[in-house]
Structure formats: structure tokens, C-alpha cells
């Protein structure tokens, strides 16, 4: 009998290094094989549960109608409602959203929160759209998906180019249809509308908690640790700020236009403030300017790619000069680069753990909404730290036990949990 697992693995060999779904599948296959996952479960778990594609007509400010293309991929429901962000970008693709939805499944399983995975995307350029156009786009997208989302079905959240305002529009649209306010339909909402304190900072804070654990393995203290951060948004900017506050020496940060570098350390609040005022890092005083490629190759203790996919590939992995790679972004490293980093002895905190702080506090937000009782920021942060540290320790334990790299260990942990639940539930027919 043909072995579907082996067939799939052959299919991915030598495939496009930068296709995120193939990158995810390659890691999934490797971990599934090492776990000895049976073929039936393998076949169920390697594909998404549902892929939804919608065409979204929007009346532009000019009075003309433009039709946008949007996606929502619900990857897995075995452990609970599907969960994951929605991104707005001109180049978002279905394959990317598929990969991101699977990463949400594995991410939620790694930190052991009772959600499956989903992701959404709309092909649009939010920088070229007015607030009114974005609102109409968001509301119509929500209404197209109304039967598929909900607190017990699929709970969206912010991702690239979406924010608290986007979530407020989704919540309102959903609530208008339900004829009552349903705040648990999304997370990452404004605090005044049932959002959680600490949610905005949660992904960056999660990166910090992971880095705090990782440097202990190198006998480093924050004050002796140099950090390079790619990105200055909700993950990179806040991660850099929190690490700076804890005494880390942040020597470089960047935005889409490039980065600033000072080996003596940057005044991170000042850099971020400059960026906010000037919308660019150009002209920032007393620093060297580096492009986003060169930034990744700077010598440092911790490199935190917190921007987007495919930043570390077979092309540049050999030139990465950090001890610890903390993947704040989803999918910043390709499978070919994984091998090279492993050979170089770089300690990787894989994305599905390193950036799981966001969804962890999303889970806390959902819990608070459903209780109707809200926690203090200290309580949220303490619970987040406990989850991140426990998951980090479990990951290191799994890597040692199975004698594999940390990324493979993370996938093994996640797949094992989802497989167990799938097996217990059985297949409904
Ligand atoms: N978009 C974030 C992520 O990629 C958060 C998802 C969520 O909170 O549901 O993890």
C-alpha cells in the first residue's frame, strides 16, 4: 500500500523554499514521522478543516465600487474554537493564510490553550484607504463570514495592519446581526469594549519572557545581552521596549524602510517616539543605518525577527551571528535555514512558542468576556509569564528527550496534543 506520508514528503522535497504552507508542511511531516503519527491521523491533521474565500464589494470614497478578495482558513477545531488574526496586505495569499492558520493550531497547542487555529486575510493596501473605506471593508467581510465566526466557533484577532478599531467594527457588525452585544466574538478589542488589559503588549511581552529563559542557558544577564530586533510594530516595537526596560542592550531596531544600529545600545523609547513622529527612522541621530538584510547579520546575543515571513533563508542563514534566535514573527525562518542554524549551534525559540504571548492573552480576554469579570494588568501579565515559562521548559525538555532541535520539538509537542484530542473525539461520519 502506498504510504501517503512518504508521498507527501517527496512532494515537498526541493519545493519552493519560500512558500509558507510548504514550509509549515515540511516541519509538520518531519515531526509527524518522528512521533510515529499513524497515517490516518496524519491525513486528517495535515490539511485545514475549511477554506473560505469571499469577494467583498466596497463603495469607495469616490462613489465607485471595488471588489476585494478575502480569506478565512479554519485549520483545526479538535481542541476548541478556531483562533487567529486577520491581516490586511496587498500581497497576502491563500497559501500564506493556510500556513498561518496551521501555525495558530500548533501555537495554541504548544502553550496549551483550548483553541484550534484559523487565520484571515484581505488583499488590500490599507495605507491607500480611508478610515471609512476600511470600516466598510471590515464590516462587509464580517457579514460574509457571519455564519462561520462566533465565540464558540472561530474568534478573530488583530494581525498585520489590523488593530483594536478593526476588532471593534467586527464585534459591532456581529452583534448587530445577533441583536445583542457579543464581545467574545473577537479578541484584541479596545479595553473599554471588553478587551483585556495587557493584550496589546502581550506578543512582545511573550518574546521577552522567552528570551529571559533562553539567556539563562547561556549564563547571560540582561545587562550583558545585546539584542537586535527586526520590526518596530506591535511585536518588535513593544518587544524592544520591554527588553530595554529590563536592562537588555538593544543595539538595533528597524521598520520597513530599514534599521538603526548603535553597538553601545539604543535609547529605545526615543527611537520609537522618533519613528512615530517622523513615520521613518531616516535622520535619527548618532546611529549607523542598516537595511533590513544587513540588520539580520549583525553580531548580537539575541536576534528577534519580529516582522514577517521568510527573512532567514538558505541564502543568509550562514551569515547570522546570534546565540539565540527569538522568532517574534510568524514563519521568519525557512526549513532550509533551520538546518544551517542548527549546524551553527544557534538556540532557536521557534515562532509557535516565541510569539504565542498574543494568543495566550487573547485566550485570557475570551475567558474574561465570558465571565464578565476583568482582571488587573498585573494578573494578566503574571498568568502570561507562568504560561510562557512553563511552555518554554516543556519545549526544552521535549527537545532533550527526543534529541531534536527546538523547532521540531515544538511541532512534536503540538502535534501530539492535537492528535490525542482528535483520536479521543474520533471521526464523525
Ligand atoms: N495574530 C496573532 C498571532 O499571529 C494573534 C492571534 C490571536 O490572538 O488570536 O498569533
Boltz pocket constraint, residues with backbone or C-beta under 6 A from the ligand:
constraints:
  - pocket:
      binder: B
      contacts: [[A, 83], [A, 84], [A, 85], [A, 86], [A, 155], [A, 156], [A, 157], [A, 158], [A, 159], [A, 160], [A, 187], [A, 188], [A, 330], [A, 355], [A, 356], [A, 358], [A, 359], [A, 360], [A, 362]]
      max_distance: 6.0
